[in-house]
Amino acid sequence: MRTGEGGRVGASRDLDFSEYFAARVQRFRRVAFALCGDWHGAEDLVQAMFVQLYRRWRRVRPDTADAYARRVLLNLFLAGRRKSGREYVTSSPPEAASPPGRDTPLRLDVERALAGLTPRQRAMVVLRFLEDLPVAEVASLLRVAEGTVKSQTARGVEALRAVLPAPTSEEW
């Protein structure tokens, strides 16, 4: 158990969590966006992940905090996909445009291509290539066999290659 000066466990826990949050929030937002393809949805996922993480912070070991947070994020994403489906219909466009330079044609193509994958395939592709996690860790996070990660990732990458333009020498 973490204890602060004078044995104030709660204050130390809050400080530890605040430091963890500040150091990791942008990374998890990026991963959440890659998973769901929507900044508002990504914010909701990350917020829910940090709420769950805070509730269990006393029991989370510092050396496994990232893995635990990633698992919570994935579980929230996959559970939300089962409940809500793929599309959200709104009566008006988003209130703000994307920042300049963010919506390049290639980026938009990649986002659309990722949206075409199943939630589980998308999670595997994001974890393997954006988070650069080894097959064994992705398998552990998603509670599937390593062979499943390999085959589903290969199918996901194949589907992405089928809809994305081939890179030109200028993009390398």
C-alpha positions in Angstrom: 0.0 0.0 0.0 1.2 3.5 -0.8 1.5 5.8 2.2 2.3 9.5 2.2 4.0 11.7 4.7 2.6 11.2 8.2 0.8 8.0 7.0 -1.9 9.9 4.9 -2.8 7.1 2.6 -5.7 8.9 0.8 -3.6 12.0 0.0 -0.8 9.9 -1.3 -3.2 7.8 -3.4 -4.7 11.0 -4.9 -1.3 12.4 -5.7 -0.1 9.2 -7.2 -3.2 9.0 -9.3 -3.0 12.6 -10.4 0.6 12.1 -11.6 -0.4 8.9 -13.4 -3.3 10.7 -15.1 -1.2 13.7 -16.2 1.4 11.4 -17.6 -0.9 9.1 -19.5 -4.1 10.9 -20.5 -3.0 12.0 -23.9 -1.7 8.6 -24.8 -4.9 6.9 -23.8 -7.0 9.5 -25.7 -5.0 8.7 -28.8 -5.6 5.0 -28.4 -9.3 5.5 -27.6 -9.7 7.7 -30.8 -8.0 5.0 -32.8 -10.4 2.4 -31.4 -13.6 4.4 -31.8 -12.8 6.9 -34.5 -14.6 9.8 -32.8 -13.1 12.3 -30.4 -16.2 12.7 -28.3 -16.5 8.9 -27.9 -12.7 8.7 -27.2 -13.1 11.3 -24.4 -16.0 9.4 -22.9 -14.0 6.1 -23.1 -11.0 7.6 -21.4 -13.0 9.4 -18.8 -14.8 6.1 -17.9 -11.5 4.3 -17.9 -9.9 6.7 -15.4 -13.0 6.6 -13.2 -12.8 2.8 -13.0 -9.0 2.9 -12.6 -9.3 5.4 -9.7 -11.8 3.2 -7.9 -9.3 0.4 -7.8 -6.1 2.5 -7.6 -5.1 1.2 -4.2 -5.0 -2.4 -5.6 -3.2 -1.5 -8.8 0.5 -2.2 -8.8 2.6 0.6 -10.3 4.3 -1.8 -12.7 1.0 -3.1 -14.1 -1.0 0.1 -14.1 -0.7 0.7 -17.9 -1.7 -2.9 -18.7 -4.7 -2.7 -16.3 -5.7 0.7 -17.8 -5.5 -0.7 -21.3 -7.6 -3.7 -20.4 -10.3 -1.4 -18.9 -10.2 0.8 -22.0 -10.6 -2.2 -24.3 -13.4 -3.7 -22.2 -15.3 -0.4 -22.2 -14.8 0.0 -26.0 -15.9 -3.6 -26.8 -18.9 -3.4 -24.4 -20.0 -0.1 -25.9 -19.8 -1.5 -29.4 -22.0 -4.4 -28.5 -24.6 -2.0 -27.0 -24.6 0.9 -29.3 -23.9 -0.4 -32.8 -21.7 1.4 -35.3 -23.2 4.7 -36.3 -24.6 7.7 -34.5 -27.2 9.8 -36.3 -27.3 13.5 -35.3 -29.5 16.3 -36.6 -26.5 18.7 -36.9 -22.8 18.6 -37.7 -20.2 18.6 -34.9 -19.9 22.0 -33.2 -16.2 22.5 -34.1 -14.1 21.7 -37.1 -10.9 19.6 -36.7 -7.7 21.5 -36.1 -5.8 22.5 -39.3 -3.7 19.8 -40.8 -5.5 17.0 -38.9 -7.9 15.9 -41.7 -5.5 15.0 -44.4 -7.0 12.8 -47.1 -4.8 9.8 -46.0 -5.8 10.2 -42.4 -9.5 10.3 -43.3 -9.0 7.2 -45.5 -7.3 5.4 -42.6 -10.1 6.4 -40.2 -12.8 5.2 -42.6 -10.9 1.9 -43.2 -10.5 1.3 -39.5 -14.2 1.9 -39.0 -14.9 -0.9 -41.5 -13.1 -3.5 -39.2 -15.0 -5.4 -36.6 -14.4 -3.9 -33.1 -12.2 -6.8 -32.1 -10.1 -6.6 -35.2 -9.8 -2.9 -34.8 -8.6 -3.3 -31.2 -6.0 -5.8 -32.3 -4.7 -3.7 -35.1 -4.6 -0.6 -32.9 -2.8 -2.4 -30.1 -0.3 -4.1 -32.4 0.6 -1.2 -34.6 -0.3 2.0 -32.7 0.6 0.8 -29.2 3.3 -1.5 -30.6 2.4 -4.3 -28.2 3.7 -7.8 -28.7 1.2 -10.6 -29.8 1.3 -12.2 -26.3 0.3 -9.0 -24.6 -2.6 -8.3 -27.0 -3.7 -11.9 -26.5 -3.6 -11.5 -22.7 -5.5 -8.2 -22.9 -8.3 -9.5 -25.1 -8.3 -12.9 -23.4 -7.8 -14.8 -26.7 -5.1 -17.2 -28.0 -2.0 -15.8 -29.6 -3.0 -17.5 -32.9 -6.3 -15.6 -32.8 -4.4 -12.3 -32.5 -2.2 -13.2 -35.4 -5.0 -14.3 -37.7 -7.4 -11.5 -36.8 -4.6 -8.9 -37.1 -3.6 -10.3 -40.5 -7.2 -10.2 -41.7 -7.6 -6.7 -40.4 -4.4 -5.5 -42.1 -5.5 -7.3 -45.3 -8.9 -5.4 -45.1 -7.1 -2.1 -44.6 -4.8 -2.8 -47.6 -7.8 -3.6 -49.8 -9.4 -0.2 -49.2 -6.4 2.1 -48.7 -4.4 3.5 -51.6 -0.9 2.1 -52.0 1.7 4.4 -50.4 3.7 6.5 -52.8 7.4 7.1 -52.5 6.6 10.7 -51.3 4.7 9.4 -48.2 7.7 7.3 -47.1 
